Amino acid sequence: MLREYRHLLRTGPVDWQETAHRHALTALGSAARTQILGEVRRLLLVGTRLRPDDVHEVARLLVLAERHRPRILLDGLRPDLLRLLAGAVVASPTGRTLAVGSELWDGTDPLPPVAQDPPVRGGVGWTGEWGTGVVSPDLGAAFYGSVPPRRRA
């Protein structure tokens, strides 16, 4: 069941994933949604204004969190809640549709995002410079310099 859930998270379109999670959260009931939302708040440090009845927003939060940081929910949720959520998502009508091809899936997770070094000041990029960057399809990129604003005394 967890393999099918991972397959759904890795290969399904975002809007279909959200629909499957909405179906699952609705089917689970208020008590389970409260526990899942509490775990999501603990893991992601977001969602403090959400209520367990905000099914659409909680579903979107679950999907976007797993898209942005792969395995954060799979590794961070309590095992009982993860099995409950995964079972409900896979059993939902949309989840059953997205499960097609799971037996052929190699089971790989995407690589974690690479931390990028900040741009070099005075080198490539316009960081820290005054002016306006303009990109034109005909002319390419251009930089129009301007005088920095004066500070008031």
C-alpha positions as CSV (number, residue, x, y, z in Angstrom):
1,M,0.0,0.0,0.0
2,L,2.8,2.4,0.8
3,R,4.5,1.6,-2.5
4,E,1.3,2.5,-4.4
5,Y,1.1,5.7,-2.4
6,R,4.7,6.6,-3.2
7,H,3.9,5.8,-6.9
8,L,1.0,8.2,-6.8
9,L,3.1,10.9,-5.2
10,R,5.9,10.5,-7.7
11,T,4.1,10.1,-11.0
12,G,0.7,11.6,-10.7
13,P,-0.2,15.1,-11.8
14,V,-0.6,17.6,-8.9
15,D,-4.3,18.3,-9.4
16,W,-5.1,14.6,-9.5
17,Q,-3.1,14.1,-6.3
18,E,-4.9,16.9,-4.6
19,T,-8.3,15.3,-5.7
20,A,-7.2,11.9,-4.3
21,H,-6.2,13.5,-1.0
22,R,-9.4,15.4,-0.8
23,H,-11.4,12.2,-1.3
24,A,-9.3,10.5,1.3
25,L,-9.4,13.2,3.9
26,T,-13.2,13.4,3.6
27,A,-13.6,9.7,4.0
28,L,-11.3,9.5,7.0
29,G,-13.4,11.8,9.2
30,S,-12.8,14.7,11.5
31,A,-10.8,12.9,14.2
32,A,-8.2,11.5,11.7
33,R,-8.0,14.9,9.9
34,T,-7.3,16.6,13.2
35,Q,-4.4,14.2,13.8
36,I,-3.0,14.5,10.3
37,L,-3.2,18.3,10.4
38,G,-1.4,18.3,13.8
39,E,1.4,16.2,12.3
40,V,1.6,18.4,9.2
41,R,1.9,21.5,11.5
42,R,4.7,19.8,13.5
43,L,6.6,18.7,10.3
44,L,6.2,21.7,8.1
45,L,5.7,24.5,10.6
46,V,2.7,25.8,8.6
47,G,-1.0,25.5,8.6
48,T,-1.7,27.1,12.0
49,R,-4.8,28.8,10.6
50,L,-6.2,25.7,9.0
51,R,-9.0,23.7,10.6
52,P,-9.5,20.0,10.1
53,D,-12.6,20.8,8.0
54,D,-10.5,22.8,5.5
55,V,-10.1,19.6,3.4
56,H,-9.1,21.4,0.2
57,E,-6.3,23.4,1.8
58,V,-5.0,20.5,3.8
59,A,-4.9,18.3,0.7
60,R,-3.0,20.9,-1.2
61,L,-0.6,21.4,1.7
62,L,0.1,17.7,1.8
63,V,0.8,17.4,-1.9
64,L,2.9,20.5,-2.2
65,A,5.0,19.6,0.8
66,E,5.8,16.2,-0.7
67,R,6.5,17.8,-4.1
68,H,8.8,20.5,-2.6
69,R,10.7,18.2,-0.3
70,P,10.4,14.5,-1.3
71,R,9.9,12.0,1.5
72,I,9.2,14.7,4.1
73,L,5.7,13.3,4.8
74,L,6.6,9.7,4.1
75,D,9.5,9.8,6.7
76,G,8.0,12.3,9.1
77,L,4.4,11.2,9.6
78,R,3.6,8.8,12.4
79,P,3.5,5.3,10.9
80,D,-0.1,4.7,11.9
81,L,-1.2,8.0,10.3
82,L,0.8,7.4,7.2
83,R,-0.7,3.9,6.7
84,L,-4.2,5.4,7.3
85,L,-3.7,8.3,4.9
86,A,-2.0,6.1,2.2
87,G,-4.7,3.5,2.4
88,A,-7.4,6.1,2.0
89,V,-5.7,7.9,-0.9
90,V,-4.9,4.7,-2.8
91,A,-8.5,3.4,-2.3
92,S,-10.1,6.7,-3.5
93,P,-11.5,6.7,-7.0
94,T,-8.8,9.1,-8.2
95,G,-6.1,7.0,-6.4
96,R,-7.2,3.8,-8.1
97,T,-7.0,5.6,-11.5
98,L,-3.5,6.9,-10.7
99,A,-2.3,3.4,-9.5
100,V,-2.2,2.2,-13.0
101,G,1.4,1.3,-13.9
102,S,2.6,1.0,-10.3
103,E,3.8,-2.5,-10.9
104,L,6.1,-1.2,-13.7
105,W,7.5,1.7,-11.6
106,D,11.1,1.4,-10.5
107,G,10.4,2.9,-7.1
108,T,13.0,5.7,-7.3
109,D,12.5,8.9,-5.4
110,P,13.6,12.2,-6.9
111,L,16.9,13.7,-5.8
112,P,16.7,16.3,-3.1
113,P,17.0,19.9,-4.2
114,V,20.5,21.1,-4.6
115,A,21.4,24.1,-2.5
116,Q,22.7,26.8,-4.8
117,D,25.5,29.2,-3.9
118,P,24.4,32.8,-3.7
119,P,25.3,34.9,-6.8
120,V,28.8,36.5,-6.8
121,R,28.5,40.2,-6.1
122,G,29.9,42.2,-9.1
123,G,30.0,39.1,-11.2
124,V,27.2,37.3,-13.0
125,G,23.7,38.6,-12.2
126,W,22.4,41.9,-11.1
127,T,22.3,41.3,-7.4
128,G,23.0,44.4,-5.4
129,E,23.2,46.7,-8.4
130,W,20.9,49.6,-9.0
131,G,18.9,49.6,-12.2
132,T,16.3,47.7,-14.0
133,G,16.7,44.4,-15.8
134,V,14.7,44.0,-19.0
135,V,14.4,40.9,-21.1
136,S,13.1,41.4,-24.7
137,P,12.5,38.5,-27.1
138,D,14.1,40.5,-29.9
139,L,17.1,42.1,-28.1
140,G,17.8,39.6,-25.3
141,A,18.6,40.9,-21.8
142,A,19.6,44.5,-21.1
143,F,20.5,46.5,-18.0
144,Y,19.5,50.1,-17.6
145,G,21.5,51.6,-14.8
146,S,20.1,54.2,-12.5
147,V,21.3,56.3,-9.7
148,P,20.7,54.9,-6.2
149,P,18.3,56.9,-4.1
150,R,19.9,59.3,-1.6
151,R,19.5,58.7,2.0
152,R,17.8,61.2,4.2
153,A,20.0,62.8,6.8
